[in-house]
Protein backbone atom coordinates (compact mmCIF):
# COMPACT_ATOMS: atom_id res chain seq x y z
CA UNK A 1 0.00 0.00 0.00
CA UNK A 2 1.03 3.59 -0.62
CA UNK A 3 0.17 6.84 1.14
CA UNK A 4 1.21 10.48 1.36
CA UNK A 5 1.94 11.89 4.80
CA UNK A 6 2.65 15.46 5.82
CA UNK A 7 5.70 16.27 7.96
CA UNK A 8 3.52 17.54 10.79
CA UNK A 9 1.52 14.30 10.89
CA UNK A 10 4.69 12.21 10.83
CA UNK A 11 6.27 14.14 13.70
CA UNK A 12 3.15 13.84 15.82
CA UNK A 13 2.54 10.16 15.17
CA UNK A 14 5.18 7.93 13.59
CA UNK A 15 2.90 4.90 14.01
CA UNK A 16 0.96 6.01 10.92
CA UNK A 17 3.77 4.47 8.84
CA UNK A 18 2.86 0.97 9.93
CA UNK A 19 1.04 -1.08 7.34
CA UNK A 20 2.41 0.80 4.32
CA UNK A 21 5.03 -0.48 1.89
CA UNK A 22 5.76 2.96 0.47
CA UNK A 23 5.27 6.36 2.14
CA UNK A 24 5.74 9.69 0.42
CA UNK A 25 6.53 12.50 2.87
CA UNK A 26 5.18 15.85 1.71
CA UNK A 27 6.75 19.08 2.96
CA UNK A 28 3.98 21.68 2.50
CA UNK A 29 6.35 24.59 3.27
CA UNK A 30 8.57 23.68 0.33
CA UNK A 31 5.50 23.17 -1.82
CA UNK A 32 4.25 26.68 -1.02
CA UNK A 33 7.66 28.19 -1.79
CA UNK A 34 7.83 26.37 -5.12
CA UNK A 35 4.36 27.62 -6.07
CA UNK A 36 5.46 31.21 -5.40
CA UNK A 37 8.61 30.72 -7.46
CA UNK A 38 6.57 29.26 -10.32
CA UNK A 39 4.22 32.28 -10.28
CA UNK A 40 7.16 34.69 -10.42
CA UNK A 41 9.07 32.77 -13.09
CA UNK A 42 6.23 32.93 -15.59
CA UNK A 43 6.89 36.68 -15.80
CA UNK A 44 10.70 36.52 -15.72
CA UNK A 45 12.34 37.67 -18.92
CA UNK A 46 9.13 39.13 -20.36
CA UNK A 47 10.34 42.74 -20.32
CA UNK A 48 12.56 43.64 -23.24
CA UNK A 49 14.40 46.91 -23.70
CA UNK A 50 14.23 48.63 -27.06
CA UNK A 51 17.48 48.40 -29.03
CA UNK A 52 17.82 52.19 -29.11
CA UNK A 53 18.61 52.05 -25.38
CA UNK A 54 21.42 49.49 -25.65
CA UNK A 55 24.58 50.57 -23.84
CA UNK A 56 22.91 53.45 -21.99
CA UNK A 57 22.80 53.93 -18.24
CA UNK A 58 19.39 54.13 -16.56
CA UNK A 59 19.67 57.91 -16.13
CA UNK A 60 20.48 58.27 -19.85
CA UNK A 61 17.47 56.10 -20.75
CA UNK A 62 15.20 58.29 -18.61
CA UNK A 63 16.61 61.40 -20.22
CA UNK A 64 16.10 60.03 -23.73
CA UNK A 65 12.50 59.03 -22.98
CA UNK A 66 11.76 62.47 -21.50
CA UNK A 67 13.19 64.17 -24.61
CA UNK A 68 11.05 61.95 -26.86
CA UNK A 69 7.89 62.70 -24.86
CA UNK A 70 8.34 66.37 -24.10
CA UNK A 71 11.02 67.63 -26.48
CA UNK A 72 13.82 70.00 -25.48
N, CA, C and O of each residue as an XYZ file, in Angstrom:
288
protein
N       0.836     -1.189      0.000
C       0.000      0.000      0.000
C       0.875      1.244      0.000
O       2.023      1.215      0.443
N       0.312      2.335     -0.504
C       1.026      3.592     -0.620
C       0.183      4.701     -0.007
O      -1.046      4.672     -0.071
N       0.861      5.684      0.591
C       0.171      6.837      1.145
C       1.072      8.056      1.099
O       2.286      7.938      0.934
N       0.471      9.224      1.246
C       1.213     10.475      1.359
C       0.956     11.039      2.743
O      -0.189     11.136      3.184
N       2.027     11.408      3.423
C       1.936     11.887      4.798
C       2.634     13.237      4.882
O       3.707     13.423      4.309
N       2.032     14.165      5.588
C       2.654     15.464      5.819
C       3.675     15.369      6.942
O       3.582     14.497      7.805
N       4.648     16.272      6.927
C       5.700     16.271      7.955
C       5.102     16.418      9.353
O       5.530     15.740     10.287
N       4.130     17.287      9.492
C       3.519     17.537     10.790
C       2.869     16.261     11.338
O       3.011     15.935     12.517
N       2.155     15.550     10.463
C       1.521     14.299     10.887
C       2.561     13.273     11.317
O       2.391     12.577     12.318
N       3.640     13.193     10.546
C       4.690     12.215     10.831
C       5.370     12.505     12.161
O       5.659     11.583     12.923
N       5.626     13.774     12.445
C       6.270     14.144     13.702
C       5.362     13.831     14.885
O       5.828     13.368     15.926
N       4.087     14.080     14.726
C       3.146     13.845     15.821
C       2.872     12.365     16.070
O       2.641     11.957     17.208
N       2.897     11.560     15.006
C       2.536     10.158     15.172
C       3.270      9.310     14.137
O       2.812      9.174     13.003
N       4.406      8.741     14.527
C       5.182      7.925     13.593
C       4.545      6.552     13.363
O       4.938      5.840     12.439
N       3.578      6.177     14.182
C       2.896      4.896     14.008
C       2.041      4.854     12.740
O       1.625      3.775     12.318
N       1.777      5.998     12.134
C       0.962      6.006     10.918
C       1.690      5.351      9.750
O       1.078      5.061      8.722
N       2.995      5.115      9.900
C       3.769      4.469      8.842
C       3.545      2.963      8.792
O       3.805      2.322      7.773
N       3.073      2.416      9.869
C       2.859      0.970      9.932
C       1.776      0.548      8.942
O       0.746      1.208      8.808
N       2.023     -0.535      8.270
C       1.043     -1.084      7.344
C       1.198     -0.585      5.921
O       0.429     -0.982      5.045
N       2.180      0.282      5.667
C       2.408      0.799      4.324
C       3.757      0.304      3.805
O       4.742      0.260      4.541
N       3.781     -0.065      2.527
C       5.031     -0.476      1.889
C       5.827      0.741      1.425
O       7.057      0.736      1.450
N       5.122      1.763      1.010
C       5.757      2.957      0.470
C       5.050      4.178      1.044
O       3.823      4.262      1.016
N       5.839      5.135      1.571
C       5.273      6.359      2.143
C       5.979      7.543      1.511
O       7.208      7.621      1.512
N       5.193      8.465      0.971
C       5.740      9.694      0.421
C       5.527     10.791      1.451
O       4.397     11.058      1.861
N       6.621     11.428      1.869
C       6.529     12.496      2.869
C       6.465     13.817      2.123
O       7.344     14.128      1.318
N       5.426     14.589      2.391
C       5.181     15.852      1.712
C       5.523     17.003      2.648
O       5.000     17.087      3.759
N       6.401     17.886      2.192
C       6.745     19.084      2.958
C       5.957     20.245      2.366
O       6.321     20.768      1.313
N       4.884     20.650      3.030
C       3.984     21.675      2.496
C       4.654     23.035      2.435
O       4.285     23.862      1.602
N       5.638     23.290      3.304
C       6.349     24.585      3.271
C       7.115     24.703      1.965
O       7.066     25.740      1.304
N       7.825     23.643      1.589
C       8.570     23.682      0.332
C       7.624     23.781     -0.850
O       7.930     24.445     -1.840
N       6.496     23.136     -0.754
C       5.502     23.173     -1.824
C       4.992     24.599     -2.025
O       4.839     25.051     -3.160
N       4.733     25.298     -0.938
C       4.253     26.680     -1.019
C       5.324     27.591     -1.624
O       5.012     28.463     -2.435
N       6.574     27.392     -1.234
C       7.663     28.189     -1.794
C       7.789     27.944     -3.287
O       7.962     28.890     -4.056
N       7.707     26.696     -3.707
C       7.829     26.366     -5.120
C       6.689     26.977     -5.927
O       6.904     27.424     -7.054
N       5.493     27.003     -5.375
C       4.357     27.619     -6.067
C       4.593     29.113     -6.276
O       4.272     29.653     -7.335
N       5.159     29.785     -5.261
C       5.465     31.214     -5.397
C       6.521     31.442     -6.466
O       6.408     32.361     -7.276
N       7.548     30.602     -6.463
C       8.610     30.716     -7.464
C       8.044     30.514     -8.864
O       8.394     31.246     -9.790
N       7.176     29.530     -9.019
C       6.572     29.263    -10.323
C       5.748     30.447    -10.817
O       5.772     30.768    -12.005
N       5.009     31.107     -9.896
C       4.218     32.280    -10.281
C       5.119     33.421    -10.738
O       4.800     34.114    -11.704
N       6.234     33.621    -10.056
C       7.161     34.692    -10.419
C       7.864     34.388    -11.738
O       8.016     35.272    -12.580
N       8.290     33.142    -11.918
C       9.068     32.773    -13.091
C       8.287     32.876    -14.394
O       8.891     33.018    -15.457
N       6.973     32.809    -14.339
C       6.233     32.929    -15.591
C       6.311     34.344    -16.157
O       6.008     34.555    -17.332
N       6.716     35.318    -15.336
C       6.894     36.684    -15.804
C       8.360     37.041    -16.044
O       8.647     38.075    -16.648
N       9.270     36.227    -15.593
C      10.701     36.516    -15.716
C      11.109     36.552    -17.190
O      10.747     35.666    -17.965
N      11.845     37.555    -17.558
C      12.343     37.670    -18.916
C      11.337     38.210    -19.912
O      11.623     38.246    -21.109
N      10.161     38.633    -19.452
C       9.132     39.135    -20.362
C       9.430     40.560    -20.830
O       9.094     40.933    -21.953
N      10.065     41.355    -19.957
C      10.337     42.737    -20.323
C      11.575     42.844    -21.189
O      12.650     42.378    -20.811
N      11.423     43.454    -22.343
C      12.557     43.641    -23.241
C      12.772     45.135    -23.440
O      11.822     45.914    -23.528
N      14.031     45.511    -23.509
C      14.395     46.907    -23.698
C      14.598     47.152    -25.190
O      15.216     46.347    -25.887
N      14.076     48.261    -25.660
C      14.225     48.627    -27.065
C      15.710     48.759    -27.397
O      16.505     49.197    -26.565
N      16.073     48.382    -28.610
C      17.480     48.395    -29.029
C      18.092     49.791    -28.998
O      19.307     49.923    -28.856
N      17.277     50.829    -29.127
C      17.825     52.190    -29.114
C      18.399     52.570    -27.755
O      19.108     53.569    -27.638
N      18.094     51.774    -26.721
C      18.610     52.049    -25.381
C      19.817     51.180    -25.016
O      20.325     51.275    -23.898
N      20.274     50.350    -25.926
C      21.425     49.487    -25.648
C      22.653     50.314    -25.283
O      22.960     51.299    -25.955
N      23.343     49.926    -24.242
C      24.579     50.571    -23.837
C      24.382     51.855    -23.043
O      25.365     52.513    -22.700
N      23.152     52.228    -22.744
C      22.907     53.452    -21.990
C      22.668     53.135    -20.516
O      22.128     52.085    -20.169
N      23.076     54.053    -19.669
C      22.805     53.929    -18.237
C      21.340     54.277    -18.000
O      20.699     54.891    -18.852
N      20.812     53.887    -16.845
C      19.391     54.126    -16.560
C      19.043     55.614    -16.594
O      17.967     55.987    -17.061
N      19.944     56.465    -16.102
C      19.671     57.906    -16.135
C      19.633     58.420    -17.577
O      18.846     59.310    -17.899
N      20.481     57.860    -18.444
C      20.479     58.266    -19.846
C      19.205     57.800    -20.554
O      18.674     58.502    -21.415
N      18.720     56.611    -20.186
C      17.474     56.095    -20.754
C      16.321     57.003    -20.367
O      15.496     57.360    -21.208
N      16.260     57.384    -19.075
C      15.201     58.286    -18.613
C      15.244     59.615    -19.347
O      14.210     60.158    -19.738
N      16.449     60.129    -19.529
C      16.614     61.404    -20.221
C      16.133     61.295    -21.671
O      15.444     62.187    -22.166
N      16.490     60.220    -22.338
C      16.096     60.026    -23.733
C      14.580     59.894    -23.864
O      13.990     60.446    -24.792
N      13.958     59.181    -22.959
C      12.498     59.028    -22.979
C      11.818     60.365    -22.737
O      10.831     60.688    -23.398
N      12.337     61.147    -21.794
C      11.765     62.467    -21.499
C      11.879     63.376    -22.714
O      10.938     64.106    -23.024
N      13.023     63.345    -23.414
C      13.192     64.167    -24.605
C      12.221     63.757    -25.697
O      11.682     64.611    -26.402
N      11.990     62.437    -25.848
C      11.047     61.951    -26.858
C       9.616     62.380    -26.532
O       8.848     62.728    -27.429
N       9.268     62.355    -25.260
C       7.894     62.703    -24.861
C       7.645     64.193    -24.888
O       6.622     64.654    -25.395
N       8.595     64.951    -24.335
C       8.338     66.369    -24.095
C       9.208     67.310    -24.932
O       9.019     68.525    -24.875
N      10.128     66.791    -25.681
C      11.017     67.628    -26.484
C      12.067     68.307    -25.630
O      12.272     67.942    -24.472
N      12.731     69.297    -26.204
C      13.824     69.998    -25.484
C      13.298     71.088    -24.607
O      14.074     71.770    -23.937
